Amino acid sequence: MDFKFTVNRTIQLEETSSTQDVAKELAPLCKEDGILIITKKQTAGRGRFERVWESKEGGLYFSLILRPNAKTMPLDLLSIKAGRAVAQTLKDLYNIKSKIKLPNDVLAFDGKEYKKISGILIETSAQADGGLDWIALGIGIDTNNTPSKKLNAASVKQLTKKQADNQELLQKFLQNFAKEYVSWNIA
């Protein structure tokens, strides 16, 4: 049987400290794969090395709880694959030219320069034998929010001059990510 990625449960929150916090609390308590935690606003969004991720209302902030097969590729490759899915989604829906900045950012071209539009955070729990028990894959995409001027960042709305449909963007991302995840999570 071929492996397929599906969202099996969605938890929608108005506001939370971080979807990653919720994912890390929930993952040890349930054994489901494909749990999506999404919020309109994070009060303590973060990136790698506990860097602050500005999470104003209007952006798209979510985490996926994944339970990979025993045979997986390296985690840094999962970050790249998630970045590819974000970049492809921005191209598909908004014709935004973007690129991945290793290891975990997606940069969008504003006509003059590339600016950060998305960040990816991966946190895990290992099993006693060294395998992965779960992965919390967190993604923030600046869509309808206005990033702080002190950051070299842009939002979909700033780039396209149109309101982005966060639900449509999320669904398209999940379609694009499913293809990337399946090739990473070798059956």
SVG drawing of the C-alpha trace seen along z (x, -y; Angstrom):
<svg xmlns="http://www.w3.org/2000/svg" viewBox="-11 -50 32 52">
<polyline fill="none" stroke="black" stroke-width="0.4" points="0.0,0.0 1.3,-3.4 1.8,-6.0 -0.4,-9.1 -0.4,-12.2 -3.7,-13.4 -4.8,-15.8 -6.8,-13.6 -7.8,-16.2 -7.8,-20.0 -7.7,-22.1 -8.6,-25.8 -7.6,-28.4 -8.3,-32.1 -5.1,-32.8 -2.3,-30.8 1.2,-31.3 2.5,-29.2 1.0,-26.4 4.3,-24.6 3.6,-24.7 0.2,-23.1 1.6,-20.5 4.4,-19.6 1.8,-19.2 -0.6,-17.2 1.8,-14.9 2.7,-12.7 -1.0,-12.3 -2.3,-11.0 -1.0,-8.7 -2.7,-10.2 -0.7,-11.3 -1.6,-14.4 -3.0,-16.7 -3.2,-20.3 -3.1,-23.1 -3.9,-26.5 -4.4,-29.9 -5.2,-33.5 -2.6,-35.0 0.4,-33.8 1.5,-35.7 4.9,-34.0 5.6,-32.7 9.2,-31.5 11.7,-30.3 15.0,-28.5 17.1,-29.2 14.0,-30.7 14.1,-33.7 10.9,-35.7 8.5,-35.1 6.2,-38.1 2.7,-36.6 0.2,-39.5 -3.4,-38.7 -3.8,-38.3 -0.9,-35.9 -1.2,-32.1 0.3,-30.2 0.0,-26.5 1.8,-23.3 1.4,-19.7 2.0,-16.7 3.6,-14.1 4.4,-10.5 6.9,-9.4 7.8,-5.8 10.9,-4.3 12.7,-5.0 12.9,-8.8 15.4,-11.2 17.2,-13.7 15.1,-16.4 16.9,-19.2 15.6,-17.8 12.0,-17.9 12.5,-21.6 13.6,-22.1 10.6,-20.1 8.2,-22.2 9.9,-25.3 9.4,-24.0 5.7,-23.5 5.4,-27.1 7.2,-28.5 5.2,-26.4 1.9,-27.5 2.9,-31.2 3.7,-30.7 0.5,-28.7 -1.9,-31.1 -0.2,-34.5 2.5,-34.1 5.0,-35.2 8.6,-34.4 10.4,-33.0 13.3,-30.9 14.4,-28.9 17.0,-30.4 18.6,-27.4 17.8,-26.0 14.3,-27.2 13.1,-30.4 11.2,-31.2 12.1,-34.6 9.8,-36.3 10.9,-38.7 9.3,-42.2 10.7,-43.4 13.9,-44.7 15.1,-42.2 14.1,-39.0 12.4,-39.4 11.3,-36.9 7.7,-35.8 7.7,-32.4 9.6,-30.6 9.7,-26.9 10.4,-25.3 10.8,-21.5 10.8,-20.0 10.9,-16.3 10.7,-13.6 12.9,-10.5 12.1,-6.9 14.4,-4.9 15.8,-3.1 16.7,-6.5 13.7,-6.6 11.3,-9.5 8.2,-9.3 6.7,-12.5 7.6,-15.7 6.0,-19.1 6.4,-21.0 5.5,-24.7 5.0,-27.2 4.3,-30.9 3.4,-32.7 3.0,-36.5 -0.2,-36.8 -2.5,-39.7 -0.4,-41.0 2.1,-43.8 5.6,-42.7 7.5,-45.2 9.5,-47.7 12.7,-46.7 12.5,-43.2 13.4,-42.6 10.1,-40.9 7.0,-41.1 3.5,-39.7 1.4,-38.3 -0.9,-41.3 2.0,-43.8 3.4,-42.0 0.1,-41.4 -1.9,-44.5 -4.8,-42.0 -6.2,-40.3 -5.0,-36.6 -7.5,-33.9 -5.7,-32.1 -8.0,-29.0 -7.3,-28.7 -3.6,-29.1 -3.5,-26.5 -5.4,-24.0 -3.0,-24.5 0.0,-24.3 -1.3,-20.9 -1.7,-19.6 1.8,-20.7 3.3,-19.5 1.6,-16.0 3.7,-15.4 6.9,-16.5 6.3,-14.7 5.6,-11.4 8.9,-11.5 10.7,-12.3 8.7,-9.7 9.8,-6.6 7.4,-3.7"/>
</svg>
